[in-house]
Structure formats: C-alpha cells, structure tokens
C-alpha cells in the first residue's frame, strides 16, 4: 500500500510514517522545510520539501498518482497565537487544503483518507447531544453546542473541518478524522507546544501552592498517535465517514500537574482545584494582554474556565481497535516538560510549529 502524507516531518506525521514503514507500506510525503536537527525521519520515506498550497492541481495529481491513502498530518491548533480574525488562520491551514485536495484524491483513485482533528470536536458533540461519553457518563457540560461554536473559533473550525471531509465520502472514498487530545513526547529539534504551560506555571512558583481547574483530559503519546494514524490508514475502505475520539489515558488536571511538577524538580507541590468562577476572575487580565498584543484566542478566555472544569475523558476501546499499544505516558510527559524548559530558557535551537527556525538565545535567569 502507498500512502501520500502532508506533514511527514512533523511530530505526528513522522511517527505515522515510521509505523507504516514498519508494516511494510510505502510512504511519500510533502512537508515544509527545514528538517528539525536530529529528527528521526525514516530514510525509506520519499520526501519533498515544498508548500503543497503553492503547488498546482496538476502537480498535486502527479504526486498522488498510484497512492492508496491520503493522510493530512499538518495544520495548527488552538495554542497558535494569531491576530484577528483567528478563524481565518485555522481555515487557511486546517480546512482549505482539504477542500482542495480531497477532490483531487478522488479524481486519481485514492480510496481512503486520514485527517488529524481535535477532541474539542468531540466535546462540542457531547454538549450538543450528538454523542455520549462512556468514560464520563454522569458529568454535565455547562455550555450548549451552539455556545461552543459561537464563542470558540477553534472549535468551530474543527467542526467545519469534519464537515468538509464528510461531504467527499461516498461508496468510492472513505475518510477518518482522528479527534486527538493532549499529546506528549518530543521530536528532537522541534519546539514542543508545552512551553505555554511552563510559562503559565512559572508565574505561580512564588506562591505556596498552584491554583488550577478541577477537570481533566484524555491524553496519549506521539508514538501512539502514529500508531492510530497508521491503523486508520490501513483499514479496508468502504466505511464512508467516521470521526473517532482518540485517547489512551485519562487524568485530572491535578494528577497531570503532579507529574509535571515532578518533571520540574518540584515533586509534592500542593495543587488546589478551583471553581470556574475563580479562574474566570483572572481572565480579564488575559484578555487585556491579548488586546494589547492584537491577538485573538481560538478559545474564549471567559468560557475556558468552564471547559477546563469538565473531565474530557475518552474510552480507549476504539483507539486500541486501531492497533494502539500501551506506553509510558509519565515518561512522555517528562520528555515534553524537559524540552519545553530548555526551549523557554533558550538553550536549544528548535524548529517551530509552522517550520520557523527559532534563534538560540543566552540562557535566561
């Protein structure tokens, strides 16, 4: 089987390529330069450094010929800071490429597609009554589905992404959107997304305790995401469209932060769970900072406290059905936090989320 992938050098795409090649499949990828220094890119992967959005339709057709599966392991998430309107950024990098590329896939005979999505789409469906959560059947979500869409450009964009993928599915073309939760693990040379958490926690280090929401999250390692992507790619087409909530481990924020503080050399740090209204009191300063820097958040800062108060847990049954194996999530969190600290201190040169190279700086005190 031959898989054509957008983003084969990224954290998730690289892991998927490794898994697929282990399974005996061919992988061809287009990715943005540069290659992160030390990244374990499989030498068997056919790789071109270019921007797929700048390729003509004819060029894309030629690249896709002979491929069985299309995989989209690119895009940006809610942690990417952008000037308004931020929805247009998500549309540009997460949705518009699929609107253009999926019809070309069908034209050249590709039968199956796999797309990296977000578990916030799953949260929207839970709030809208479109799905049920066997991992958390009793807890209620404060907001309705429509309130999620109207207040959170990121969630809206991910729901639109799933609709785009679904509309191209028929008897000849199937597609899976994997609704991915928090992901841990590192790729050498690439900046982890968890630098934001390190900055956030550092502001509370002088306090005798850490204040944080009472909810929790599903999570898994980047290697497990690679396994899930590979498992979805090789499944027999003909199933139409499906969106699968992906997760292997469910931790409350308090349980998660205990591991983070252990990784920071602060084991035993007292963590106090706070009510949403208490967190909301501090969101005014966050919004003022966004306004000052001309940033629009993909997640409404004033709704976020209630979102984070919910245990967005995922039953791992479907994830395991894709061939995902158990892993050491604690070690993956340790690795993520260690590299994030080095990135914040400026001790390493890293490639950012969109391929930008960050300059190595002197260590900060």
C-alpha positions in Angstrom: 0.0 0.0 0.0 1.2 3.5 -0.8 0.4 6.5 1.5 0.7 10.1 0.5 1.1 12.3 3.5 1.1 16.1 4.1 3.4 16.8 7.1 5.7 13.7 7.2 8.4 15.5 9.1 6.2 16.8 11.9 5.8 15.3 15.3 2.8 13.2 14.4 3.4 12.6 10.7 6.9 11.3 11.3 5.6 8.8 13.9 2.9 7.7 11.5 5.5 7.2 8.7 7.7 5.1 11.0 4.7 2.9 11.9 3.6 2.5 8.3 7.0 1.6 7.0 7.4 -0.9 9.8 4.2 -2.5 8.5 5.8 -2.8 5.0 4.0 0.1 3.3 5.4 2.9 1.2 5.2 6.5 2.4 5.5 9.6 0.2 5.4 13.0 1.9 5.4 16.7 1.2 6.5 18.9 4.1 7.6 22.4 4.9 11.4 22.9 5.4 13.6 22.9 7.4 14.1 19.4 8.8 14.5 19.6 12.6 18.0 18.7 13.6 18.2 15.2 14.9 14.6 14.3 13.9 14.2 10.5 13.3 12.8 10.8 9.8 12.8 7.3 8.2 15.2 7.2 5.3 12.7 4.9 3.4 10.2 7.8 3.2 10.1 9.6 -0.2 10.2 13.2 0.9 9.8 16.5 -0.9 10.2 19.9 0.9 7.6 22.2 -0.5 4.4 24.0 0.3 1.5 21.9 -1.0 -0.7 25.0 -1.1 1.6 26.6 -3.7 1.5 23.5 -6.0 -0.8 23.5 -9.0 -3.6 21.0 -9.2 -1.7 19.2 -12.0 1.4 18.9 -9.7 -0.7 17.5 -6.9 -2.4 15.0 -9.2 1.0 13.8 -10.3 2.2 13.4 -6.7 -1.0 11.4 -5.8 -1.0 9.0 -8.7 -0.6 5.4 -7.6 -1.4 6.2 -4.0 -4.0 4.3 -2.0 -4.3 6.6 1.1 -4.1 10.3 1.7 -3.1 11.5 5.2 -3.2 15.1 6.4 -0.9 15.4 9.4 -0.5 19.2 9.2 -2.2 22.4 10.4 -2.3 24.4 13.6 -4.1 24.1 16.9 -5.6 26.5 19.4 -2.3 27.3 21.0 -1.0 29.1 17.9 -1.3 32.8 18.7 -2.7 34.9 15.8 -4.1 38.4 15.1 -7.8 38.5 14.4 -9.7 37.0 12.7 -8.1 33.8 14.0 -10.8 31.7 12.4 -9.3 32.6 9.0 -5.9 31.2 10.1 -7.5 27.8 11.1 -9.4 27.8 7.8 -6.3 28.5 5.8 -4.1 25.8 7.4 -6.6 23.2 8.6 -9.6 23.3 6.2 -8.9 25.0 2.9 -6.2 22.4 1.9 -8.7 19.6 2.5 -11.4 21.3 0.5 -8.9 21.5 -2.4 -7.0 18.2 -2.0 -9.8 15.7 -1.3 -11.5 16.1 -4.7 -8.1 15.6 -6.4 -7.6 12.4 -4.3 -10.9 11.0 -5.6 -10.1 12.0 -9.1 -6.8 10.0 -9.2 -8.3 7.0 -7.4 -7.2 7.3 -3.8 -9.7 5.3 -1.7 -9.0 6.3 1.9 -8.1 9.4 3.8 -7.0 10.0 7.4 -7.0 13.5 8.9 -5.7 14.8 12.2 -8.5 16.6 14.1 -9.2 17.7 17.6 -11.1 16.2 20.6 -12.7 19.6 21.1 -15.0 18.5 18.2 -16.0 15.6 20.5 -16.7 18.0 23.3 -18.9 20.0 21.0 -20.9 16.8 20.1 -21.2 15.9 23.8 -22.6 19.4 24.5 -24.9 19.3 21.5 -26.3 15.8 22.4 -24.8 14.3 19.3 -22.5 11.9 21.2 -22.3 10.1 24.5 -19.2 9.7 26.6 -18.8 6.2 28.2 -15.7 7.3 30.0 -17.6 10.2 31.8 -21.3 9.4 31.6 -22.6 11.5 34.5 -20.8 14.9 34.4 -22.7 17.6 32.5 -21.2 20.2 30.2 -22.2 23.8 31.1 -22.5 25.1 27.6 -24.6 24.1 24.6 -23.1 23.0 21.3 -24.1 26.3 19.7 -22.4 28.3 22.5 -19.2 26.4 21.9 -19.3 27.3 18.2 -20.2 30.9 18.7 -17.6 31.6 21.4 -14.6 29.4 20.2 -13.3 29.9 16.6 -11.0 26.9 17.0 -13.8 24.5 17.9 -15.9 26.0 15.1 -13.1 25.4 12.6 -12.6 21.8 13.6 -16.3 21.0 13.2 -16.2 22.7 9.8 -13.1 20.5 9.0 -15.1 17.3 9.8 -18.0 18.5 7.6 -15.6 19.2 4.7 -14.2 15.7 5.0 -17.6 14.0 5.3 -19.1 15.6 2.2 -16.5 13.9 0.0 -17.2 10.5 1.3 -19.2 8.0 -0.7 -19.1 4.4 -1.9 -15.7 5.1 -3.6 -14.0 7.2 -1.0 -13.8 6.8 2.8 -12.2 9.0 5.4 -11.4 9.1 9.1 -10.9 12.2 11.3 -9.0 11.3 14.4 -10.1 13.7 17.2 -6.8 14.0 19.0 -6.5 15.1 22.7 -3.4 16.3 24.6 -0.2 14.6 23.1 3.1 14.1 24.9 6.5 13.1 23.6 9.1 15.0 21.7 10.8 15.2 18.3 14.4 16.2 18.5 14.9 19.7 17.1 11.2 20.7 17.2 9.7 23.1 19.7 7.1 21.4 21.9 3.7 23.1 22.4 4.1 22.8 26.2 6.2 25.9 26.6 3.0 27.7 27.2 2.3 25.6 30.2 5.8 26.1 31.6 5.4 29.9 31.3 1.9 29.7 33.0 3.1 27.6 35.9 6.2 29.7 36.4 4.1 32.7 37.3 2.8 30.8 40.3 6.1 29.4 41.5 6.5 32.0 44.2 3.1 31.0 45.7 3.0 28.2 48.3 0.5 26.3 46.0 -0.8 26.2 42.4 -4.3 27.1 41.6 -5.8 25.1 38.6 -9.2 24.0 37.3 -10.8 20.8 38.7 -11.4 19.0 35.4 -9.2 16.7 33.4 -8.2 15.5 30.0 -7.6 12.5 27.8 -4.1 12.1 26.5 -1.6 9.8 24.7 1.9 9.7 23.4 3.0 11.0 20.0 4.1 7.4 19.1 0.6 6.2 20.0 -0.8 8.9 17.7 1.4 7.5 14.9 0.0 4.0 15.6 -3.6 5.3 15.4 -2.9 7.2 12.2 -1.3 4.1 10.7 -4.1 1.8 11.9 -6.7 4.1 10.3 -4.8 4.3 7.1 -4.6 0.5 6.5 -8.1 -0.3 7.4 -10.3 -1.5 4.5 -12.1 1.4 2.8 -15.8 1.4 2.2 -16.9 2.6 5.6 -17.8 6.1 4.4 -17.0 8.8 7.0 -16.1 8.5 10.7 -14.8 10.7 13.4 -13.0 8.9 16.2 -12.3 10.3 19.6 -8.7 9.2 20.3 -7.3 8.7 23.8 -5.5 6.1 26.0 -5.1 7.7 29.4 -7.5 9.9 31.4 -6.0 12.2 34.1 -7.4 15.0 36.2 -5.5 18.3 35.9 -4.3 17.7 39.5 -2.9 14.2 38.6 -1.3 15.6 35.4 0.3 18.6 37.2 1.7 16.3 39.8 3.7 14.6 37.1 4.6 18.0 35.5 6.0 19.3 38.8 7.9 16.1 39.4 9.5 16.6 36.0 10.3 20.2 37.0 12.1 19.0 40.2 9.2 20.2 42.4 7.6 16.9 43.4 5.0 17.2 46.0 3.9 20.7 45.0 0.5 21.5 46.5 -2.2 21.9 43.8 -5.6 23.3 44.7 -8.5 22.8 42.4 -10.6 25.9 41.9 -14.1 26.6 40.8 -14.6 28.0 37.3 -15.8 31.4 38.6 -12.5 31.8 40.4 -10.5 31.1 37.3 -12.7 33.5 35.3 -11.8 36.3 37.6 -8.3 36.2 36.2 -9.3 36.0 32.6 -9.8 39.8 32.4 -6.0 40.3 32.5 -5.5 37.6 29.9 -7.9 39.3 27.5 -6.2 42.6 28.1 -2.9 41.0 27.2 -4.4 39.6 24.0 -5.9 43.0 23.2 -2.5 44.7 23.8 -0.7 42.3 21.5 -3.5 42.3 18.9 -4.2 38.5 19.5 -7.5 36.7 19.1 -7.7 33.5 21.0 -9.1 30.4 19.4 -10.7 29.6 22.7 -12.9 32.1 24.5 -10.9 33.0 27.7 -14.1 33.6 29.7 -15.6 30.2 28.6 -12.3 28.3 29.1 -12.7 28.0 32.9 -15.9 26.0 32.4 -14.4 24.0 29.6 -11.4 23.0 31.8 -13.7 22.2 34.7 -15.1 19.2 32.6 -13.3 15.8 32.6 -12.9 15.5 28.9 -12.1 11.8 29.1 -12.2 9.2 26.3 -12.9 5.5 26.4 -9.8 3.9 24.8 -11.7 1.0 23.2 -11.8 2.5 19.6 -8.2 3.7 19.9 -7.0 0.3 20.8 -9.0 -1.1 17.9 -6.7 0.9 15.6 -3.8 -1.1 16.9 -2.6 1.4 19.6 -0.4 -0.2 22.3 0.2 0.8 25.9 3.1 3.2 26.5 4.7 5.1 29.4 2.7 8.3 29.5 4.6 9.6 32.5 7.9 9.4 30.7 6.4 11.1 27.6 5.2 14.0 29.9 8.7 14.1 31.5 10.3 14.3 28.0 7.9 17.1 26.9 8.4 19.2 30.0 12.2 18.8 29.9 12.5 20.0 26.3 9.9 22.8 27.0 12.0 24.1 29.9 15.1 24.1 27.6 13.1 25.9 24.9 11.9 28.6 27.4 15.4 29.1 28.7 16.7 29.5 25.2 19.2 26.7 25.5 18.4 24.9 22.2 17.7 25.9 18.6 14.4 24.5 17.5 12.0 24.5 14.6 8.6 25.9 15.4 5.1 24.6 14.6 5.0 26.2 11.2 8.6 25.5 10.2 10.0 28.7 11.6 13.5 28.4 13.0 14.0 29.9 16.4 17.3 31.6 17.3 19.3 30.1 20.1 19.5 32.7 22.9 21.6 33.1 26.0 20.1 31.3 29.0 17.7 33.4 30.9 17.9 33.7 34.7 
